[in-house]
Amino acid sequence: MKQAVFSENAPKAIGPYSHCVKVGKMVFTSGQIGLNPETGEMANGVEAQTIQAINNLKEVLEAAGSSLDGIVKTTVFVKNMADFALVNKLYGMLIREPFPARSCVEVAALPAGALVEIEAMAVVNG
């Protein structure tokens, strides 16, 4: 049975979707962008947006009983592939080994003018 999960510590959903859906021991997140949940403002620049997106992802995963360490697969969407080296460096600093499987895709646009968006599939802790 699927269960919608929302985090009070992540930006509110800006559409008809859940922060994540939990099915058994698996968690499937919606994409997280660099919105600050306290101010509703987008972080400034790709570096700050990447860090904020991963922090938002962390909050969503924790609300579902998982964590960044529980991630098995991510998809990273970037507005400009030229930013990938920086996004990759930050990702590698914030998400620990063993690294999850990952895809990265350049897209024409992201919600709210974001430069990066990250979604994940994870296992529940324990």
N, C-alpha and C positions, 0 to 999 in steps of 0.2 A: 504494500500500500504506500502511496506517495504522500509526503507531508511537506507543505510549504513552510519555509523557515525565513524569518526576518530578523535582522540585527538592529538594535537601537543605536549602535555605534558605527553604522555605515550610512551613507547617504540614502535618503528615502528613494524608493523606486520612482522613476519618472515615466511610468507606463504601466500597462496591465501585466505585470510579471512579479515573480517572487525573487527575493535575494538569492535563494537557492531552494532546491527540492531534494529532500532526503528520501531515498528508497532503500530500505534495509540498511545495510552498512555502507552504502554509497551516497555521496553528496555531489550534486551537480549545480554549480553556481552560474548565475547570470554574470555577464561581463561587468567588471568594475573599472571605473575611470577615476581620474584624479580629482574628484570633487571632495572638498573638505566637508565632512558631515556636520560640523558645528556651525560653519558659516554659509554653506551652500555654494561657496565660490570655488571655481576651478583653480587648482594650483598653477603657478606660473612656470611654464617651460616643461620640456619633456622629462628632465631629470626629476623635478618636484612632482610631476604628474605620475611618473612611474612609481616613485616611492609611495605616494598617496594611494594609488590604485592597489598596490600590494598590501598596504595597511588596511584598506577597505576589504580586500579579499580575505585577509587574516580574520577580521572581525566577523565577516559572514560565515566563514568556515567554523570559527569557534562557537558561534550561535547554534550551529548544527552538530556540535560535538566532535568536530575535526580540528585540523590545524594546518599550517603551511607544510609541516612535515608529513601530513597525510595525503598530500597531493600526488596523484598518479599521472595526470595529464593536464597540460595547460594549452590554451591557444592565446597567442599574443597578437593583437591587431595594432599596427602602427600606421599613422598618417603618412609618414615618410620613411622609407627603408634606410635612408641615410642616418636616421636616429637609432638604428638597430644596435650598433656597437655599444652605445651608451645604455640603452635599455637592457641589453644582454649583460653588461657589467653589473648594473644595479640588481638585476634579477638574480645573478649568481651570488651576490653579496647577501641578499635577503631570503633566498630560498636555498636551503642546505642540501647537501648530498645525502643519500643518492638522489640526484636530480630527477624530476618527473620527465616523462616523454613530453615533447613540446612541438607545436607548430607556430610559425610566425607568418603573418600575412600583411601586406601593405594594402590599405583600403583608401577609397576616395574621400570618405568622411566618416566621422564618429560622432556619437551623441554629444550634445552640448559643446561642440567644437573641440573635443578632446584630441590629444595627440597620440594617446596610447589607451588601450583597453585590454584587460586580461580576464579570461574565464578559466575555470578549473573543474576537474573531476577529482574527488578525493574519497578516501575511506574514513569511516568514523574511528576515532581513537579507541583503543582498548580492544 
